[in-house]
Structure formats: C-alpha cells, structure tokens
C-alpha cells in the first residue's frame, strides 16, 4: 500500500480537436410561405498524443513468515533481493510524438422543412437525409446513411400529434438487410388549456398527458461487416477469420412511454411522472462454440431483453422580490432489466 501512494507518475497528453461546419438555409416562400431547405456539411478531426511521461518507483517488500515464526533474521524481504543499498533514481522522463489516437468524421445532410399555422391549427413537417463517415486510426471508414421524415400537428397547443419514420442503412449488414425501418408516433392532450379546467381550477396551471410508441434500431457489433468473411495471416500461416453471417439484421427496440406533466401556482411547483417499457429483440451477440468447432463466427441476432420502470421528478422554482431566481428539486427512478433470451 505504501508503494501505491509513494510511487510518482505523470503523463502529459496533447489533444488537437478541429470542428468545422458549413450550413446554408434557403427560404422558399415564393413557392409557398413556410417552406425552406437546409444543407449542412461538417468535418471533424481529433488528434491525440502522449507528449511526455515520467515514472518513479520504490522497491517492494514482502514478509518472510518463517523468519517471523522463528524470531530470527529480517522478515522484510525485497522483491529483488540484493546486498546493495537502494538509491532512489530521479524521474525518468520520456517524450513521444507518436499519435495515440486519431479520429476523423465527415458528415453531410440535406433537409426540407415546412412550418405553417392556419388559424388554430399548427403544422410542421420535415424530410431529411444524411450520410456519415467515421475513420478511427487507420481503420476502414464506418459508414451510415439515413432518411428521416417527421410531421407535427397541434390544435391550439392543446391536442398534439407527432409521427416519425426513419429508414437507416448500415454497412454492417448485407444489401438485403442493410436498411431498417423505424416508425414512431406520439400523442398528447394538454387538458389544463381547456376553458372549463381554467375556470374550475385556476391554481392548477398545467396538466398534460402524453404517450409515445415506436421503434429504434442498433447495429453495434464486435466486428465490422458481419456479412463478410476474409483470411488473416497468423505467423507463417493463412487462416480463415470469423465466419460471415449473411442473415445479420438490425437490432430493434420497441419503446413505449406514458407521461404526466403537472404544474401548480403558475408552474412554480412542477411534478413529472414517466412510465416506460422497452422490449429489445434481435440483439447482436457473439455465439459460443464448443471445443469441437474450430471456426469463429461473427455476431448473430440471438439476444433479447425487457426493461420497464418509472421516474418521478418534483421541482419548485420561484423569483424573489429582489429578482433572484432559484429552483430546488429531486428525482427518483426505478427500472428493471431482464434478459429474456
């Protein structure tokens, strides 16, 4: 324990991070009011290196219990026992300009938007496409592509509806399974905006119920290109790498959420309650094989979990007569994760 405290080490890391973004917006009111398009290109780099490091250590000792039992001799034995007197060496400082981490990301997106109000009706829509290339160290780029559509509608900010559709492609899967389709829908009802509510309970300023139901996907795996196999060099031998899985497909998570938003006294006192449930299927896991199977295999869709729980958040906020704003609150959550396959 003394050595763990007394040993001196330090490491100096130099990091250079560059983020560039170019964004263009063009209004298309000459076609129809509320319509516009957007384009974005970004390029990010991360370069990290250990520029300087140093280490200093003391010798370690262990107890010779035979000497302790007999009462003879020195019970403290150095790990590298010798008759020489130990002299502490100065810090050994080393410098290294080799990069320890490099990361490049190129991303672009194009989207079209429409926002319009018709009296008490409010409508917004979006269509978006993006591509992302990630390069870590000298590895082959990791690539994803997605097409997203969204429609929002509300009537007097009282009845709320949102629909989403995502179609996402990943290089992890073969062309027949490359794209996953992930829809979702959310509805809400702000009951506190009803005239009869405001008349009956003016002190209850907010009461809103909302519910969402939808799917999301995942492609995280222990290897790249699950549908592809190759040969690797092992010393002087050439051997087959992990066997391909041409049927690999997207993981899917079915998520449901029921929420209640409540506020009293002009929303100075707030209470939010969330109930959630999630079922994940087709989770990508590395298969276990017996000693009789020589080959390794890339991930397969064989796992499933179930998660459910709730969260409660209570908050009080106010502004004093002198203009000091403050808030205090707390949150409690509980959830259970269960492996079902």
HUFEN-V556879 format. One line per field, one symbol per residue. phi: phi as a letter, one per 30 degrees, with the letter a starting at -180 (. if undefined). Layout:
BEGIN
phi->???
END
This chain:
BEGIN
phi->.dddddecbabcccbcbbbbbbbbcbdbdddaejcabbbbbbbbbbbbbddababbbcdcbbdcddddddibidddcdecdaddddcdddeccbbbcddcabbbbcbbbbbbbbbacbidcbbbbbbbbbbbccbchcddecbbbbbbbbbcbbchhccbbbbbbcbccbddcdedcdcccbcabbbbbdddddedddddbddcdbbbcbbbbabbbbbdbdbchddbbbccdbicccbddeddbdcebddbbccbbbbbcbbbhhidcbbcbbcbbbbcbhddbdddbdddcddcbdebdbcabbbalbbbbbbbbabdddjdcbbbaabbbbbbcbdca
END
